[in-house]
Amino acid sequence: MKDEGAEPYPSKRLGQHFLRDQRTIQRIIEALNPQPHETVVEIGPGTGALTSALVERAGRVIAVEFDNKLAPFLRDQFAGAANLKLVIADALTTDFCAEILPASSARVVANLPYNISTAILQRLIAQRACLGEMVLMLQREVVERVLAPPGTTDRGFISVLVEAYCETEKLFDVAPGAFRPPPKVWSSVMR
């Protein structure tokens, strides 16, 4: 990994907060447990902290990054990774089933931008024919809404949508200090 001074700075406009904490990265990798025979889609690789671990363990990694300013950095960092496909695209419009070909299915891991997490969840569920398990980091309040049981005030559209198509569980919370720059809110990782 390159020294932090060489890394691009997160875009406030895009709501970027780059994951830096190695313990959190390890916990996400353990939760996903990528295998050498499978394809993993990573949404929002940022500066590649999680991507590095995925490339080491998964058979193939499809990294979908919206910020084209990060592309040169990521291409340089992973120049020797034959199992990485970098896709510079908007996850809200990406055809994940087409991107993972020739694989017919993939698992997803993501540190989703808080401002579009609900929309991306809808997009992932819409493409569930080729996307299996998802390990997602979202704002803690979003995870609480997703997992809200019937009859509670937090329950809403996203709760019902996710419940209709997915089995869910909250895995762990992530403190703001795990990111650069630290967000003003806590995050949670869910499966």
N, C-alpha and C positions, 0 to 999 in steps of 0.2 A: 504494500500500500504506500502510496506517495505521502510525503509529509503534508500536514494539514494546510500549510501556507500555500501549497500548490493547488489545492482544491478550489473549485468554483464556490462562490458564496451563495447560500440559499436565497431564492427570490421571494421577497415578501408578497409580491403581487400574485405569485402562484401558490402561496401558502406552504412553501417548502420548509421542512424541518428535517435535516439529515440525521438519521440514526447513527450514533457514535458509540454507544455503550456495548462493549463486547459481551458482557453477561446477558444482556437483553437479546443480542444477535444470536448467541448460543441457545437461549431458551426458545427462540422462534424456530431455529433450525431443528432442535430436538422435537418440537411440537409437529413440525412438518415431516421430519425424517425422510428427506429426499433419497431416492434409490438410484443406483447406476443405470437401471433400465428404463427410467421414466423421464417424461418431459415436465418441466415446471415453468409456469408463467410467473414472472415477477413484474408487478405493476409499480412503477416509480422507483427504479434502482438508485436514483439520486447520484451519489458519488461511489456507489458500488460496495458499501460495507457489507450488506447482506448478500449481494451478488457474488462476492468472493467465496463465501462459504457454500453457496448453491453450486457454483461452477466446480468446486472440489468434489461434491457429493452426487449431484444429479447427472443423469445421462445427457440431458439437453436442457438448456435454460433459454427461454424467450423473455428478454427484458424489454418491457414497453415503457418508454420514457417520453413524456410530453415536451420537456424543455430541450429544444435543439441546441441550446448553449452548453448542455452537458455532454452532448454527443462526442465531440473531440476528446474530452477527458476520459469518457468511458471507453472509447475505441482504443485510446492509447493504453489505458490501464489493463484492458483485457485483450490486447493484441494477440497473445499466444493462446487464448482460450478457444479451441476449435469447437467446443460444445455450446458456445454462447452466440445467440442471434439477437442483435440489438435492433429494436424496432422503434424508430422515432415517430410517434403517433399519439393521438388522443385516445386514452382508454375508453372514453365515452362513445367513440365511433369505431373502435378496432373490432375486426372480425377475428376473435380469438381462435375459432375453429379453423379458419384458413391459415392463420399464423403458425399454428402448431403442426401442420402437415409436414411430413407424412404420418405423424402420430394421430391417432383418432381421439385421444383423451389426454388431459393434463390436469395437474393440480395447480392451485394458485396461491401465491404468497404476496402480501402487499402491505406497505405502510401508506394507507390512503390519505390524501389531502382531506382535511376535515370539511372544507367547504363543498366538496363534491362527492363525499363518501356515499350518501344515499343513492345518488344517480349511478355511481359505479356499481354499487350492490345490485341495483335493478338490472344493469347491463350484464353483470356476471350471471345472475339468475336466468336472464333471457337466453343465455348461451350455455345453459346447464347440460345440454346434450353432449358437449365435449369437455366440460369443466367439472371435475369431481370435487374433491375436498378443497376447502379454502381456509387458509390461516391468514387472518386479516388484523391489522392494527388500525384502530379507529379512535376517535375521541371517546373517552370513557362514557360520556353522556349518550352518545350514539349507540354504543354497545348496550347500555341500560335500556334504551328505547327498543332496540332490536329484540332483546330478551324479555321485555315486559310481558307479564302474564295477563290474561283476560281480566277485565274489571279494574285495572290499575290506570292511573292518570297518565303514565308514561307510554301506554300502549297507543299505537296509531297505525297508519298505513304500512310503514316499513316493518313493523312487528308482524302484522298479518301476512304480508308478502313473504317475508323470510320464513315464517312458520309454515306456510303452505308448501314450500318447496325444499326446505332444509331442516336438518337436525343441527341444533346449535349448542355451543357451550362456551362460556367465558373461561379463558385459560389463566390470565394474570394481568395485573396492572403495570403500567410503565410510567415512571416519574418524568417530569419535564426535563430534568438534568440529563437524560439519556440522549438528548438531541442537541444539535447545533443549528440555529440558536434554540434555546429552550422555549417551547410553546408556553402559553399562559394556562394551559389545562393539562390534566392527566390523560393518558391514553390507556386503552385496554386491548389485549390480543384475544381474539375469539376464533373458534373453529366452526 
